[in-house]
């Protein structure tokens, strides 16, 4: 049974099955968007309570601030091995916020997996190529496979984090121009900027759960932070996109100089819509080059079979008929 499992065809079938399952899971995950929205709104409520407690502590002149607790096995491993110093990266904390992970626990988890996954990948690769199936490779190539697996384990958490950031940014920017249009309508109807942000965060959740979460956090920070500029800067820092940064800058300038907020939102909505259109055009322009290899691998062989198949069959039938006629004439 073990020999059947380690066969390359069996492994390929397992990989294909896992990819199909991941595809189905991705396609069906959109059905649970409402559940994800409820969870994210609950997290936003927790963040609002944290900001409220922090503001009350500042009023009471308590310099301690809000303390975050993170207890568990991963926290103890990170502290005993001093992984925050060993694997120190000044951008990790900001990247965790951009990926939607907040608090000390996700950061501890990231450092733990960045330390553990190279050893796990190295152990699994070594057991497979040295014990289970070596595929006829030499000793040097087997060591090379183990080294490559170790490197994949080391960079795996960073790759996962960057992928999460990219997906989150795409989801936010696809719905951001529509959110600005809704915010413009709310502001021009007489609503305050806080009420407009809260209303838009409730309405935009069906299009982008991530953007609804960010806008709800913006509303909470506008209510409890001492300066509005800090709230807008926080939004720009969490999204890390030029369009959002320009909107944050425009809203800060509107607060400082008293310029009409409606005109600034209208201009920013148009610019972000143009950015979204240019991104779509760029992706469409690069599509032919990306389709070249799949067309060569999958389309051309099938096309050759469809075109040349009947001709080959006719040639074979003709050759058989000629052979039969030659055999009959020789028999006569």
N, C-alpha and C positions, 0 to 999 in steps of 0.2 A: 504493500500500500504506500509506504514511504517513497519507494522508487517511482511509483506512478505519479505521486504528487510533485516530485522534483523534476519531472520531465519538462522540457521547454514548452511543448504544446499545452500541457496542463497549466503551467505558469502563465502562458499567454492567455489561455481561456479565463483564468482567475483575474488577470489584469483587465481584460475586456469586460468581465462581469462587474468588477468594481467600478470601472468607468461608466458603464451603463447605469448602475445604481446611483452613482453621483449625479449623472445627467437627469435621471428621473427625480432625484431629491431636489435638484436645483429648480426643475420645472414646477414641482409641486410646492416649493417653499413659498411662492407668491400667494398661495391660497391662505396661508396663515399670517398675512400681513397685518390683519387687525390685532391678532394676539401679540405680535411683535410691537405694534404701536402701543398697546396697553402696557406692556412691560417697560418700554422706553419712557412713556409718560410717567410711569411710577418712579423710574429712576430720576426723571426730571423733578418730580415732587420731592424726592429725597434730597436732591441738590438744592432745591429751594429752601428746605428746612435747614440744611447746613449753612446756607448763606444767612438765613434769618438768625440762627444761633450765633454765627460769627459777628453779625452786626450788633447783636445785643451784648456780646462780650466786649466788643470795642467801645460801646457806650458806657459799659460798667468799668472801663479802664482795666480790663483784665488782659495782661500781655501774653497769657498762655496761648490763646488762639484755640482753634479746633484741632483736636488730636485724632489722628486716624489710627486704628488698630488693625493689625494683620497678623494673626496667629495661625500656626499650622506647620506641617512638616516641611513644606517648601520654604517658608520663612526661616525656619531654624537652619536648614541647609545653607541658604544664602548668607545668613549671618555668620555661621561658623566657618564657612569657607571664604567669607569676605568677597563674594562674587560681585558686589557693587563696585568694588575697587579693581578687582581682577578683570572684569568685563565692562569697565566703565565706558559709557558712550554718552556724551552730552546731549545727543539728539533723541535718545530713546524715550525719555519722559514726554517730550513734545510729540513724538510720533505715536505714542500710545494714546494721547488725547485725540490726535487726528484720526486714529483708527476707531475711536469710540469707546476706548477703555479708560475708565477713570478710577482714581484711587490708588492706594499702594499695592493692593493685591495683584492686579494685572501686571504691574512692573516686576514684582517678586516672581510671579509665574514665568514671565519672559526670561529673566535671568536664570531661573532654575532650568528651564527647557533648553536654553542656549548652552548651558553647562552639561546637561545630561544627554541630549540627543546625539552629539558626536560619539560618545561611548556606546550608546545603544546601537547606532548604525554600524559602528565598527565591529561590535560583537556579533550582530546578526550577519553582516557580510563575511566575517571571518569564519563563523560556523558554517555558513552555506558553501563557500568556495573551498574550504579546507576539509570539511567533514561530510557534508551532504552530497554535493555535486561540484566537481571542479571544472566541468565542461572541457576537459582536455587541455586546460591552460597550463603554462609553465609557472614555476614558483614566483618569478618576477611579476608576471601579469596578475597573479592572484593577490600579491601584495599591493599592486597598483589598484585593483578593485577595492580592496579594503581602505586604501588611502582616499580614493574618490568618495566612497561611502561616508567616511569620516568628515570630509569637507562638506558633503551635502548635509550631514547632520549639523555641522557648525553654522552654515549659512541658511539652513531651513527656517528657523524662527524669523530671521530678518526678511526672507522672501515672503513668508506668510504675512508678516506685518505690512510690508510694502504693498502686497496684493490687496490686503484689507483696506489700506488707506486709499488705494486707487479706486476700488469699487465704491467706497463710501463717497469719495469726491465726485465720481461720475454720477452717482445717484442724486447727490445734492445739486450739482450744476444742471442736471436735466430739468429739474423743477424750479430752480431758483428764479428765472425770469418770470414765470407764472406767479411765484410768490411775491415778487416785487410789484407786479400788476395788481394783485389782490391788496397788497399793502398800500399802494397808491390810491385805490378806490376807498379803502377804509380811512386814510388820512384826509382825503378831500371831502369825505362825508362828515368830517368833524370829530373823528375819534382821535384820541391821543396816540402817541407812538407806542406806548406800552400796551394799550388795549388793541391796537392794530396788530402788533406782533403776536399777541395771544390769540386773536381771532384767526390770523393766517396760519399759525401753528396748528390750530384745530382743523382747518380746512384742507391744508396741504398734505396731511398725513396719508391720504389715499394715493397720492402721487409719489411721495418720497418720505418714508418713515424717518430717515436720517435727518432730512431738512426740518421736519416737524420737531424732532428732538432738539436740534440746534436753535431753532427759533424759540422754543419753550425755555431753553437755558438762557437765551438772550433776554427774554422777558423777565425771568427771575433775577438775572444780574442787573437789569435796568432798575428793578424795584429795590434791590438791597445793597448794591455797591455804592460807594460814596460818589463816584463820578461816572457819567454815562460813557465817557471816552474809554474807560476800562472795559465796559461791557462790549462795546463795538470792537475794540482791539482783541478781546477774547474770542469773539466770533471769527474774526479774520485769522487769528492764530490757530483755531481749531479746524478750520477748513483748508487753510493754506492754498488759496486759489486767487489769482489776480482779480477776477471779477468780484469776488466777495470783499477783497481788500479795498478795491476802489469804492464799493458801496459803503463800507465802513468809514473810509476817509471822507466821503461826501456827507455822510450823516454827522460825523464829528464836526466838519466845517459848518454844516447847517446849524448845529447846536451852538457853536462858538460865535458865528457872525450873524445869526438870525436870518439867514436866507430861507426862502420858501422850501419846505421839505418836499412838497408835491412835485415841483419842477426837477429837483435832484433825483427823486425816485423815478420819474418818467425817463430822464436821460439815462440813468443807470440800468433801467429795465431794457431800453433799446440796445445799449451796449452789450449787456449780457446775452440778449437774444442774438445779436450779431456774432458774439463769441461762440454760442452754441451752434449757430448755422455754419460758421467757419470750421469748427471742429468736425461737424458732420461731413462737410465738403472735403476736408482733408482725409477723413477715413474713407470716403467714397473714391477719392483719387488714388489712394494706395491699395484699393481692393483688387484691381487687375494684376498687379505684381504678386499679391498674396495668393491669387487663384492660379498662378502659372503652374506651380508644382503639383497641386491637387489635380489640375486638368491633365497634366502629363502622366501622372500615376494612375488615375482612375478613369478619366474620360477617353483618352486616346486608345488604350487597349480595347475597350468596349467598342469604340468606333471602328477600329480595324477589324474586329471580329464580325461586326454587322456588315461592313462593306466587303471584306474578303471572304467571309464564310460561304455565301452562295457560290462565288466563283470557284473556290477550292472544291466544293461539293460537286459542281458541274465537271471540273477537270477530273476528279476521281471517277465519276460515272462514265465519262468519255474513255478514260484509260481502261476501266473494267470492260466496257463494251468492245474496245479495240482488242483487248486481250482475248475476250471470248470469241470474237470473229476470227482472230488469228488461230486460236485453238481449233475452231471448227474447220477452217480451211486446211490446216495441217492434217486433221483427221480424214478429210475427204481425199 
